Amino acid sequence: MPLPARRAWVHEAIRRIEADYQRSADTHLIPVSLPGFAGITLYLKDESSHPTGSLKHRLARSLFLFALCNGWLHAGSTVVEASSGSTAVSEAYFARLLGLPFIAVMPRHTSPQKIAAIQFHGGQCHLVDDPRAIYSESARLAQERGGHFMDQFTYAERATDWRANNNIAESIYTQMRREPHACPAWIVASAGTGGTLATIGRYVQHCRHATRVCGADAERSVFFDHYLSGDATLTRAEGSRIEGIGRPRVEASFVPGVLDAMVQVPDLWSLAAMHALSVRLGRRVGGSTGTNLIAALACAQALRAAGEQGAIVTLLCDRGELYAHSYHDQAWLAANGLACGDEARAVDELIEHGRWPQALQHSWRLAGELAPAG
């Protein structure tokens, strides 16, 4: 394609993405009462209201703009992404918006609902048995098709403008302006690529806010241990059971230096919190939101122990309907050793009365400012 025509195509592609953004309102900030933690308010940034139903809609838009402005995409480019689901759904949406073919390389255990959502937006799904193979397989497919591997795990932290431009951090502070505690004491987010945590942490530092940032990690993930040790070579053989978060290797977009604390939440308690919160909200949320909730409650406990009050903001990452046949299916939970009815009731008791389940306190891991004294 001649350079003038290529430039015109890129300009039109960017216009379409910006027009799509202009048609979208900001996501809601939902207050959640914590009766067991007097003077502390929890807010959920509801990222499930994006057109593709998850937090990853923001990332996908940023990745496409980043690739376009770097000259990596052109008319007819096959877009390839390594993803456990939600990013692929969102990237399929933007690829279709630009008239580009899209292939998602995902672990075979990805939920059928996410596979169907990718296909609904015109994408193809390429499933692999080993979660660690999604990177090399994505690069191979992109080279084979003469396309572009988006590589969210490398580019997530640099594709987003963390200084402002209505990123998720700026949006949170704007929405908190008229709340009793306008500057959150803590912001909590789980790590998939690590890009959202990098954006939030950098924005907090850049604006000189007093807010502390807590990363929440899944059970089968290396991020927490990397935060403790700084070892970037850490790997795990198995993939995370909480879709969208947790990685078997340290990703380039995970920036531990922006974090004040981390919590590694056992999968059983992530799903228990997911169920307890779904009942309180009157609608289903996903597993990573449960992970966030447990970490947010750890922050609430730290505030209470210090005799402080304040606000905690965390993310409602995606819709629970995406997991109707897994996390929200009792037979699936039982078959996978994750039946969590008793634990869900314990989380509800924790929210209502502030009484911590000993089984959770014995099984989670805390680091940074949340680490136990001594």
VEXDREN-2710 file (C-alpha; in Angstrom, 1 decimal):
% VEXDREN-2710
k/r/px/py/pz
1/MET/0.0/0.0/0.0
2/PRO/1.5/3.4/-0.9
3/LEU/2.4/5.5/2.1
4/PRO/-0.3/8.2/1.6
5/ALA/-3.0/5.5/1.4
6/ARG/-1.5/3.7/4.4
7/ARG/-1.5/6.9/6.5
8/ALA/-5.1/7.6/5.5
9/TRP/-6.1/4.1/6.6
10/VAL/-4.4/4.5/10.0
11/HIS/-6.0/7.9/10.5
12/GLU/-9.5/6.5/9.7
13/ALA/-8.8/3.5/12.1
14/ILE/-7.9/5.9/14.9
15/ARG/-11.0/8.0/14.2
16/ARG/-13.2/5.0/14.5
17/ILE/-11.7/4.0/17.8
18/GLU/-12.0/7.6/19.2
19/ALA/-15.6/7.8/17.9
20/ASP/-16.4/4.5/19.7
21/TYR/-14.9/5.9/22.9
22/GLN/-16.9/9.2/22.5
23/ARG/-20.1/7.1/22.4
24/SER/-19.3/5.5/25.7
25/ALA/-20.1/6.9/29.2
26/ASP/-17.7/6.4/32.1
27/THR/-18.1/3.3/34.2
28/HIS/-20.0/3.6/37.5
29/LEU/-18.5/3.8/41.0
30/ILE/-20.7/1.7/43.3
31/PRO/-20.5/2.2/47.1
32/VAL/-20.7/-1.0/49.1
33/SER/-21.5/-0.9/52.8
34/LEU/-19.1/-2.6/55.2
35/PRO/-21.1/-2.8/58.5
36/GLY/-18.3/-4.7/60.2
37/PHE/-15.8/-1.9/59.5
38/ALA/-17.2/1.3/60.9
39/GLY/-16.1/4.5/59.1
40/ILE/-14.7/2.6/56.2
41/THR/-16.4/2.6/52.8
42/LEU/-15.8/0.3/49.9
43/TYR/-16.4/1.4/46.3
44/LEU/-16.4/-0.9/43.2
45/LYS/-15.4/0.6/39.9
46/ASP/-17.8/-1.3/37.7
47/GLU/-15.8/-2.2/34.6
48/SER/-18.3/-4.8/33.5
49/SER/-20.4/-2.0/31.9
50/HIS/-18.0/-1.5/29.0
51/PRO/-19.3/-2.7/25.6
52/THR/-17.4/-5.9/25.9
53/GLY/-18.2/-6.5/29.5
54/SER/-14.8/-6.2/31.3
55/LEU/-11.9/-4.0/32.4
56/LYS/-10.0/-5.3/29.4
57/HIS/-12.0/-3.0/27.1
58/ARG/-9.8/-0.1/28.3
59/LEU/-6.6/-2.1/27.7
60/ALA/-7.7/-3.3/24.2
61/ARG/-8.5/0.2/23.1
62/SER/-5.0/1.4/24.3
63/LEU/-3.2/-1.5/22.7
64/PHE/-4.9/-0.8/19.3
65/LEU/-4.1/2.9/19.4
66/PHE/-0.5/2.0/20.5
67/ALA/-0.1/-0.4/17.6
68/LEU/-1.6/2.0/15.1
69/CYS/0.5/4.9/16.1
70/ASN/3.6/2.8/16.0
71/GLY/2.9/1.7/12.5
72/TRP/2.4/-2.0/13.4
73/LEU/-1.1/-2.4/11.9
74/HIS/-2.3/-1.8/8.3
75/ALA/-5.3/-2.7/6.2
76/GLY/-5.8/-6.5/6.2
77/SER/-3.4/-7.1/9.2
78/THR/-4.2/-10.3/11.1
79/VAL/-4.3/-9.3/14.8
80/VAL/-3.1/-12.1/17.2
81/GLU/-3.3/-12.0/21.0
82/ALA/-2.3/-14.3/23.8
83/SER/-5.2/-14.1/26.3
84/SER/-7.0/-16.0/28.9
85/GLY/-10.3/-14.6/27.6
86/SER/-11.4/-11.1/28.4
87/THR/-8.7/-9.2/26.6
88/ALA/-9.4/-11.3/23.5
89/VAL/-13.1/-10.5/23.7
90/SER/-12.3/-6.8/23.7
91/GLU/-9.6/-7.0/21.0
92/ALA/-12.0/-9.0/18.8
93/TYR/-14.4/-6.1/19.2
94/PHE/-11.9/-3.5/18.1
95/ALA/-10.5/-5.7/15.3
96/ARG/-14.0/-6.0/13.8
97/LEU/-14.5/-2.2/14.2
98/LEU/-11.4/-1.8/11.9
99/GLY/-12.3/-4.6/9.6
100/LEU/-9.3/-6.7/10.6
101/PRO/-9.2/-10.5/11.2
102/PHE/-8.5/-11.6/14.8
103/ILE/-7.1/-14.8/16.4
104/ALA/-7.1/-15.4/20.1
105/VAL/-4.5/-17.9/21.5
106/MET/-5.9/-19.2/24.8
107/PRO/-5.6/-22.0/27.3
108/ARG/-8.0/-24.9/26.5
109/HIS/-9.8/-24.4/29.9
110/THR/-11.0/-20.9/29.0
111/SER/-14.7/-20.7/29.7
112/PRO/-17.1/-21.5/26.8
113/GLN/-18.9/-18.2/27.3
114/LYS/-15.7/-16.2/26.6
115/ILE/-15.0/-18.3/23.5
116/ALA/-18.5/-17.6/22.3
117/ALA/-18.1/-13.9/23.0
118/ILE/-14.9/-13.8/20.9
119/GLN/-16.6/-15.6/18.1
120/PHE/-19.6/-13.3/18.4
121/HIS/-17.3/-10.3/17.6
122/GLY/-15.9/-12.2/14.6
123/GLY/-12.7/-13.6/16.2
124/GLN/-11.2/-17.0/15.9
125/CYS/-10.0/-19.1/18.9
126/HIS/-6.8/-21.1/18.9
127/LEU/-6.7/-23.2/22.0
128/VAL/-3.5/-24.7/23.5
129/ASP/-3.0/-27.3/26.3
130/ASP/-0.1/-25.7/28.0
131/PRO/-0.9/-22.1/29.2
132/ARG/2.8/-21.3/28.9
133/ALA/2.7/-21.9/25.2
134/ILE/0.3/-19.0/24.4
135/TYR/3.2/-16.6/23.8
136/SER/5.3/-18.6/21.4
137/GLU/2.2/-19.8/19.6
138/SER/0.9/-16.3/19.2
139/ALA/4.2/-15.1/17.7
140/ARG/4.2/-18.1/15.4
141/LEU/0.7/-17.4/14.1
142/ALA/1.4/-13.7/13.6
143/GLN/4.5/-14.4/11.6
144/GLU/2.8/-17.1/9.6
145/ARG/-0.1/-14.8/8.7
146/GLY/2.0/-11.7/8.1
147/GLY/0.1/-10.1/11.0
148/HIS/0.8/-8.5/14.3
149/PHE/1.1/-10.1/17.8
150/MET/-0.4/-7.5/20.2
151/ASP/1.4/-9.0/23.2
152/GLN/-0.6/-7.5/26.0
153/PHE/1.7/-8.9/28.6
154/THR/4.6/-6.8/27.3
155/TYR/2.8/-3.6/26.2
156/ALA/0.0/-3.2/28.7
157/GLU/1.9/-0.9/31.1
158/ARG/3.3/1.3/28.3
159/ALA/0.3/1.5/26.0
160/THR/-1.9/3.4/28.6
161/ASP/-1.3/7.1/29.3
162/TRP/-0.8/6.9/33.1
163/ARG/-0.5/10.6/33.6
164/ALA/-4.1/11.5/32.7
165/ASN/-6.3/11.4/29.6
166/ASN/-9.2/9.9/31.6
167/ASN/-7.4/6.7/32.4
168/ILE/-9.0/4.5/35.1
169/ALA/-7.0/6.2/37.9
170/GLU/-8.0/9.7/36.9
171/SER/-11.6/8.5/36.5
172/ILE/-11.6/7.1/40.1
173/TYR/-10.4/10.4/41.6
174/THR/-12.9/12.4/39.6
175/GLN/-15.8/10.3/40.7
176/MET/-14.6/10.4/44.4
177/ARG/-14.5/14.2/44.6
178/ARG/-17.8/14.6/46.4
179/GLU/-17.5/11.5/48.6
180/PRO/-16.9/11.9/52.4
181/HIS/-13.3/10.6/51.8
182/ALA/-12.4/12.1/48.4
183/CYS/-8.9/10.7/48.4
184/PRO/-9.0/6.9/48.8
185/ALA/-6.9/5.4/51.5
186/TRP/-6.3/2.4/49.3
187/ILE/-6.9/1.4/45.7
188/VAL/-6.9/-2.4/45.1
189/ALA/-6.6/-4.2/41.8
190/SER/-5.6/-7.7/40.7
191/ALA/-2.8/-8.5/38.3
192/GLY/-3.4/-10.0/34.9
193/THR/-0.8/-8.2/32.8
194/GLY/-0.1/-5.8/35.6
195/GLY/-0.9/-2.9/33.4
196/THR/-3.8/-1.6/35.4
197/LEU/-1.8/-1.6/38.6
198/ALA/1.1/0.2/36.8
199/THR/-1.3/2.9/35.6
200/ILE/-2.9/3.4/39.0
201/GLY/0.4/3.3/40.9
202/ARG/2.1/5.7/38.6
203/TYR/-0.9/8.1/38.6
204/VAL/-1.0/8.1/42.4
205/GLN/2.7/9.0/42.5
206/HIS/2.5/11.6/39.7
207/CYS/-0.4/13.4/41.4
208/ARG/1.3/13.1/44.9
209/HIS/-1.8/11.5/46.4
210/ALA/-1.7/9.9/49.9
211/THR/-3.4/6.8/48.5
212/ARG/-1.7/3.4/48.9
213/VAL/-1.9/0.8/46.1
214/CYS/-2.5/-2.9/46.8
215/GLY/-2.0/-5.7/44.3
216/ALA/-4.2/-8.8/44.6
217/ASP/-2.8/-12.1/43.2
218/ALA/-4.3/-15.5/42.5
219/GLU/-3.2/-18.7/44.1
220/ARG/-1.5/-20.2/41.1
221/SER/0.6/-17.2/40.1
222/VAL/4.1/-15.9/40.4
223/PHE/3.4/-12.1/40.9
224/PHE/3.3/-12.3/44.7
225/ASP/6.6/-14.1/45.0
226/HIS/8.2/-11.8/42.5
227/TYR/7.0/-8.9/44.6
228/LEU/8.8/-10.5/47.6
229/SER/12.0/-11.6/45.9
230/GLY/12.5/-9.5/42.8
231/ASP/13.2/-12.7/40.9
232/ALA/12.0/-12.1/37.3
233/THR/12.8/-15.7/36.3
234/LEU/10.0/-17.3/38.4
235/THR/7.7/-19.7/36.7
236/ARG/4.9/-22.1/37.5
237/ALA/3.8/-25.2/35.6
238/GLU/0.1/-24.7/35.9
239/GLY/-2.0/-21.7/34.9
240/SER/-4.3/-19.7/37.2
241/ARG/-7.8/-21.0/37.9
242/ILE/-9.1/-17.4/38.3
243/GLU/-9.5/-16.3/34.7
244/GLY/-8.0/-13.0/33.7
245/ILE/-5.6/-12.7/36.6
246/GLY/-2.5/-14.5/37.8
247/ARG/0.4/-15.6/35.5
248/PRO/2.7/-18.6/35.3
249/ARG/5.7/-16.3/34.6
250/VAL/6.6/-12.7/35.5
251/GLU/5.2/-10.4/32.8
252/ALA/7.0/-7.3/31.6
253/SER/4.0/-5.1/32.4
254/PHE/4.0/-6.0/36.1
255/VAL/5.7/-3.2/38.0
256/PRO/6.1/-4.1/41.7
257/GLY/7.7/-0.8/42.5
258/VAL/4.4/1.0/42.3
259/LEU/2.8/-1.2/45.0
260/ASP/2.6/-0.6/48.7
261/ALA/1.3/-4.0/49.5
262/MET/0.2/-7.3/48.0
263/VAL/-2.3/-10.1/49.0
264/GLN/-2.2/-13.6/47.5
265/VAL/-5.7/-15.0/47.8
266/PRO/-6.5/-18.7/47.8
267/ASP/-8.8/-19.6/44.9
268/LEU/-11.4/-21.0/47.2
269/TRP/-11.7/-17.7/49.0
270/SER/-11.7/-15.7/45.8
271/LEU/-14.7/-17.6/44.6
272/ALA/-16.4/-17.5/48.1
273/ALA/-16.0/-13.7/48.0
274/MET/-17.4/-13.6/44.5
275/HIS/-20.5/-15.5/45.6
276/ALA/-21.0/-13.4/48.7
277/LEU/-20.6/-10.2/46.8
278/SER/-23.0/-11.3/44.0
279/VAL/-25.7/-11.8/46.6
280/ARG/-25.1/-8.4/48.1
281/LEU/-25.2/-6.7/44.7
282/GLY/-28.1/-8.7/43.3
283/ARG/-26.1/-9.6/40.2
284/ARG/-23.3/-12.0/39.3
285/VAL/-19.6/-10.9/39.3
286/GLY/-16.5/-12.8/38.2
287/GLY/-13.8/-14.6/40.1
288/SER/-11.2/-11.8/39.9
289/THR/-13.7/-9.4/41.6
290/GLY/-13.8/-11.9/44.5
291/THR/-10.0/-11.8/44.7
292/ASN/-10.1/-8.0/44.8
293/LEU/-12.7/-8.0/47.5
294/ILE/-10.6/-10.2/49.8
295/ALA/-7.6/-7.9/49.3
296/ALA/-9.8/-4.8/49.9
297/LEU/-11.0/-6.3/53.2
298/ALA/-7.4/-6.8/54.2
299/CYS/-6.9/-3.1/53.6
300/ALA/-10.0/-2.3/55.6
301/GLN/-8.6/-4.4/58.5
302/ALA/-5.3/-2.5/58.4
303/LEU/-7.2/0.8/58.6
304/ARG/-9.3/-0.4/61.5
305/ALA/-6.3/-1.7/63.3
306/ALA/-4.6/1.7/63.0
307/GLY/-7.8/3.4/64.2
308/GLU/-8.3/5.1/60.9
309/GLN/-11.3/5.7/58.7
310/GLY/-11.4/6.2/54.9
311/ALA/-12.4/4.9/51.5
312/ILE/-11.1/1.8/49.6
313/VAL/-11.7/1.5/45.9
314/THR/-11.4/-1.7/44.0
315/LEU/-12.5/-3.1/40.6
316/LEU/-15.6/-5.1/39.6
317/CYS/-13.7/-6.6/36.7
318/ASP/-16.3/-8.4/34.6
319/ARG/-19.7/-10.0/34.4
320/GLY/-20.4/-13.2/36.3
321/GLU/-22.5/-14.4/33.3
322/LEU/-19.3/-15.2/31.6
323/TYR/-18.8/-17.9/34.2
324/ALA/-22.3/-19.4/34.3
325/HIS/-20.9/-22.9/33.6
326/SER/-17.9/-22.7/35.9
327/TYR/-17.6/-20.4/38.9
328/HIS/-21.4/-19.9/39.2
329/ASP/-22.2/-23.6/38.7
330/GLN/-22.3/-25.7/41.9
331/ALA/-21.5/-29.0/40.1
332/TRP/-18.5/-27.5/38.4
333/LEU/-17.2/-26.1/41.8
334/ALA/-17.6/-29.4/43.5
335/ALA/-15.9/-31.3/40.6
336/ASN/-12.9/-28.9/40.8
337/GLY/-12.6/-29.0/44.6
338/LEU/-13.8/-25.4/44.9
339/ALA/-17.2/-25.8/46.6
340/CYS/-17.3/-22.7/48.8
341/GLY/-20.7/-22.4/50.4
342/ASP/-19.3/-22.3/53.9
343/GLU/-16.6/-19.9/52.9
344/ALA/-19.1/-17.6/51.2
345/ARG/-21.1/-17.4/54.4
346/ALA/-17.9/-16.7/56.3
347/VAL/-17.1/-13.8/53.9
348/ASP/-20.6/-12.4/54.4
349/GLU/-20.1/-12.6/58.2
350/LEU/-16.8/-10.8/57.7
351/ILE/-18.5/-8.0/55.8
352/GLU/-21.4/-7.7/58.2
353/HIS/-19.6/-8.1/61.6
354/GLY/-15.9/-7.7/60.9
355/ARG/-15.1/-11.2/62.2
356/TRP/-12.2/-12.8/60.2
357/PRO/-12.4/-16.5/59.2
358/GLN/-9.4/-18.2/60.7
359/ALA/-9.1/-20.5/57.7
360/LEU/-8.6/-17.5/55.4
361/GLN/-6.1/-15.9/57.7
362/HIS/-4.1/-19.2/57.8
363/SER/-4.1/-19.6/54.0
364/TRP/-3.6/-16.2/52.4
365/ARG/-0.3/-14.3/52.1
366/LEU/0.3/-10.7/52.9
367/ALA/3.3/-8.5/52.0
368/GLY/4.4/-4.9/52.1
369/GLU/2.4/-2.6/54.4
370/LEU/-0.1/-5.3/55.0
371/ALA/2.5/-7.9/56.2
372/PRO/2.0/-9.1/59.8
373/ALA/4.3/-7.4/62.3
374/GLY/7.3/-9.5/63.2
END
